[in-house]
Structure formats: C-alpha cells, structure tokens
Amino acid sequence: MGGVLGREARNGDARPAGTWTGWRGLASPGGPGTPPPRFPRHRQQLGSPLSPPASPALAETTDVALPSDPQRPQAARPPLPGRLGAGFQVGDWRASKEESQHTQSLILQAQSEPADMLRLLLDNPSCCNHVNVCTVLHRCARLAGTPRLTPAIEATITQSLLPVVAEVLPACKGRQLCNLAWSLVRLGMPDEALFDATIDRLQERQGGLLEACNAGELAMVLWAIASAGLTFQHASFFERAAGSLAELAVGLRPREIGLITWAYATWLGNDLKLNGQQQRGMGAGGLGGWESCDAVEGEAGAGWAAGLPGPSGRKWLVAPMVSLLEATLQVEADLQAKDIAMIAWAFGKIAALDWNAMGPHVDMLCAVLASAALRHIRDFSAQDLAELSVGVVAMQYDNANLMQLVAYQAARKLRSFSHRELSNIIWAYGKVFRRPRKFVLAAAAEARLRLPHFTPTELANVAWALTVLEVYDVGLFREVFARAAADEGLRLLQEGDLNQLYQVYCLLRLQAPEAVTGVGRGLLVAMEEAWAISKDREKRTTKRQAAVAKVLESLHIRHRVEAENDIDILLPEHGVALEVDGPAHFLRNTGHPMGHTIMKRRLLELMGYNVISVPHFEFDRIPYWSSMELKRYLQRKCQTEEVLYYNDLDSSTHKPYPPRGKKTRFD
C-alpha cells in the first residue's frame, strides 16, 4: 500500500542500525566498541551501526608456546628506520620455528612499546617469520588511538612494516590473515590494496583458509570488512563465510554473536546501496545513517510504512541468520547489557532491510532479548538503551514492561545520550506508539535544547516522532522548520527527510496550525516537490488490495484503487478511505497498529474521510474461494445496509448497531 506519513527512522558512526550509524553507530564506520582512529576519505563508508563496535577478542598470532627470555632491547634507542634501505634479502622473514619463538617472546615482552617491537622486527629480519610480522602489526593496532602510537611510529608502520606484511602474506594462515584484516582497519586503513589482498587470500578455496577459522577469528574479519566499507570485490566473502556459521554457531559466545550479526547487518545495507536497491530503513530519514526512503510493502509502491520486502535474492542468508538466532537462544543466560543491545540492533537492521532473511524464530528471539534486557536493565548505558529500543521496534515487537523500564532509565540518563541516540530513541517510541508521559515530555524538552546540534535527518526523525506521539510543542516545531529552511539545511535535506517533514507539516496544519505559520515558501516548495516525486513513482497494487477491490466490485460499490492522498481504496460516494493494512502496519506480537499507521489514519480523518482498516489478520483468514464470507465481511466493514442475495434461499443483511438515533437497544 502507498503512503505519506511514516518513513522509517536507523546509523551514525558505525553501529545499524549500531553505524542500526557508532550499533554505536539498527551510523559511522564500525560496530559496537571503539571506532578505528580514522578512515581515509576516499573509501566511502556506505553503512555502519549505531556506534563503533568494540574490538573483538583477538586470537594470538602464534600457535606455539613461547619460552620466556630475560633479554630486553638495549636502553639506548636508535632512531626508527623510515623505510627499509636495501630491500629484502634471501632468508629474510623466513626464520625457523625455534628462531621465531625466541623473537616472539621478546616481542610479547615489549608489546606495550611499539617502537621496541618495530625495532626488534625490522632490525632482525633473518630471525623473524610471518608469525612475528603479524604479531607486531596486531599489537601496534591494539594501541591505536593511544598516546603510545605516535605519528612517527605510524609513519614507520606505513613505510616499513606494511611492505614486509605484503612480502609474508602468502605464508600467512587463516588466523594471521584475520588478525591482519582487523589490524589494518584499526590503524585507519593505511593500505587498501594490502587489505584487499588479505581478504582475497583468506577466501581462496584451494587453501580452505576461511573454513579453518574459528568463531572469534571469523567475527573479527567480518567486522573488519563491514567497518572498512564494502566493495563489490568482497561481496562474496559474506556468502562464503555463511557456510562456516552453521558449524561454528553452536559454540559462539554472546559477543561473537553480536559482532557477526552486526557485520551481516552492515553488509546487507551496503550491498543494497551498491546495487542501487531501495532500503527499508529502521526510521524515517535513516536512523543514524540508515538512509531510507518511504518503504514498500510487498509489491506496493512507496508508502507510509516500511513494509516487508518481496522475496529475497539472498536465500543463502536465511541459514546463517537462523544459526545466529538459535545461538542467541542458547546463550540467553550469559547475555549482558551490551551484548543484548548489539544483537537487538543488528537483527533489527536485518529485519528492516530484508525480513525474509530472518527465518521463523524472530518472535522467540525478541522474547528472549526482552527477558534478558529486563534482568539487566540497570546496566544499560544510554547508547545501549537507544540500540535496544530501535532494534526491538524494527522487528515490530512490543513489550509493555520493557518499553516502560527503558523509558524510566532513559529519562534518568537523557544528558548522557548523544544527539543521534536521543533522536533514535524518540523515533523508536513514536514508531511503536508508546507514550510514557514523563519520558516523552523530558525527551521533547531535551531535544529542543539540542536542536542546533541535530543533523537534518535527526531533525526530521524527532519532528515525525513527536507528531505521532501528539506532543505539539509549538516552539520546537517552529525551530525545526526554521532550521530546515535555512540554506544549509535545505542543501543537506534528502528526499526522505523532506517527505517526512511534509507529513508533519500536513498534520500540524490541521491540528496545530500555529506551529507551522512561519514555514518558509522555499522549504514548502521543496517538500511538495519531494512528495510529488515519491508519489509519481510507479505503484503496484498488492494482491490483498486487488482481492478487496474484486469483492467491492461484486457488491457493486464504486471505488478507486490507489486514490489521492495515498488512500488504498477510496469509496467516493460514501467518503470512506479503505486502508488495506498488511503486516508492516502492525506489531507482530500484539497486533496493535504502529505509529506510522496511526499517523496516516489521524490525518485522513482530519481531512474528512471515514477511515476503515482491513487488517491482514482478518481478511486473510477468510478462504479466497468463499466469496459469500468475503462479501459479508466487507458488508459489515463498510457498514452498507444493502441486502445481499446469494441465491433464492440465502441472503445477508446488516444494520448498524445501535440503530441510528438510539444509544442503546432499549431507547
């Protein structure tokens, strides 16, 4: 079905959805944890979660027990080499196992001093092999973002160490390759070609290196690829890695589940962008970097809600998602606050982008996450609360106790929320149409103080959610539209943001006109043009809509499908807007309509229509071959009093109850 009101909200700096972009981004580069120190501008970050993911626990790069050695480097430290002077000699980086073990013990003793580690390696190439090279790079990467990794040392790594890494790459095993990929991302991707070669080497079928990785190593490399920004060259890696998950999922730890799920969620969003496909986002405007236009439901055109996408072209994605989901159920007792938030955000983003990949157990997953969250609710940080609420809502799940406790904790920690996180959690409550009064009013007041710091997408998310929740703060809405109308705001607003603001404008114009009296002509024209463009796109009527229209035709009721004002089926002679609402309009576990659906109905009623909903869980229960029951159902829905004759013996009548002019049957 089509739509005006309710574009879905989504990931700032990596990590989602999350980048959901920093998880702690369902949007900047990375996933939950500490983001890489920097990313080169030329590698575009197509998608990342709500916050940058924490670095996974890394396996050691050596497979042998290392003897202790009291020897330490000399106190006098000559300057580090800026580059290798004479190139590689025969025998360099090919030390025997015994020599490598001795060097490795010295490297591990000096692991807190990157200058010492680099000197040990670069000054003694004949005593080192690929294990030592990978260990030094990995240990330096773990110090990224700390004062110990100075610009001079970073230059030495780029100019001297990375050429050595490229030299020893063919000798590296799966464990070392995973560590290399992770280390390069942590260091800010100083050599993209080396990163690409590492991933290519890892997925070479001949060596079976990818299949030899354990769960922690697989989580590490998937996180690295997703954080670095996906390219077509690496698109097949996730499909190949999916084959290993079925076996590894049994022993996965909660943090590994979160990292792998986050990586797949980020990959899916990036892959859709690379292929130019429209995304069904977790929030209007794209939550924290999750850019999404009005989403589609089934085969319907752009509309009010993020609908369920059609059949996925990634059928292979179902098996790994089911494996991860089942693994989550198995470790329920071990889930901690950050694990719960990360997993909820990642599965929420996957559900928002491609529901068909979620498998049959999504309701059970939501129930498990909600139960675990209730046990640890006091341990959730502001970022965790935002990610949890966004992820759960994106999976169209509602738990009254959970949302109430999240609201209580969020109200106490509002000052700790980042601008993106505040926008996200307000959007989540608007989407699920939950209105805990204390939290909603406090969040609106906090949002008003932060308006100068919100991005255009965050402004649109906040305005849309507060309109759904009927928090009509006139001053707040005036400032939102004023900032959107500024030259810089208009330049940054995307089509989805303009559509969302237009929905807010249309409703406020009828319900709180004083809030939109100052909307500038330039912004209004931009919103109307963006809305017209989205409505001019070709719409395909869903099978459910076509079935309802066919029954109306048999009842001889005049109607128009896909009518003006985004009405699914209009009965012009009766002033009835018949909304054929599919699964995307309701919470899965309660059947209550979601915020975007409520907003659309409210606006149509203010415009003078009698809005009648035909929910999928009612209409679909009637057998398609039972034309009599279908007619009776719509006869009662449309309140038509015309007698229906099926044959000489069978007819159907309906009269509104109570009768017109009476309040009870006794009047």
Secondary structure as UniProt FT lines:
FT   TURN            41..42
FT   TURN            90..93
FT   HELIX           97..109
FT   TURN            110..112
FT   HELIX           114..122
FT   HELIX           125..127
FT   HELIX           130..142
FT   TURN            143..145
FT   TURN            147..148
FT   HELIX           151..156
FT   HELIX           157..161
FT   HELIX           162..168
FT   HELIX           169..171
FT   HELIX           174..186
FT   TURN            187..188
FT   HELIX           192..202
FT   TURN            205..212
FT   HELIX           215..228
FT   HELIX           232..234
FT   HELIX           235..248
FT   HELIX           249..251
FT   HELIX           254..274
FT   TURN            275..276
FT   TURN            284..285
FT   HELIX           287..289
FT   TURN            298..299
FT   HELIX           315..317
FT   HELIX           318..330
FT   HELIX           332..334
FT   HELIX           337..353
FT   HELIX           355..358
FT   TURN            360..361
FT   HELIX           362..375
FT   HELIX           377..379
FT   HELIX           382..394
FT   TURN            395..396
FT   HELIX           400..412
FT   HELIX           414..416
FT   HELIX           419..432
FT   HELIX           437..450
FT   HELIX           451..453
FT   HELIX           456..468
FT   TURN            469..470
FT   HELIX           474..485
FT   HELIX           487..492
FT   HELIX           495..511
FT   HELIX           513..515
FT   TURN            517..518
FT   HELIX           521..536
FT   HELIX           543..554
FT   TURN            555..556
FT   STRAND          560..563
FT   HELIX           564..566
FT   STRAND          567..571
FT   TURN            572..575
FT   STRAND          576..581
FT   HELIX           583..585
FT   TURN            588..590
FT   HELIX           595..606
FT   TURN            607..608
FT   STRAND          610..615
FT   HELIX           616..619
FT   TURN            620..621
FT   TURN            624..625
FT   HELIX           627..637
FT   TURN            638..639
FT   STRAND          644..645
FT   STRAND          651..652
FT   TURN            660..661
FT   TURN            665..666
//
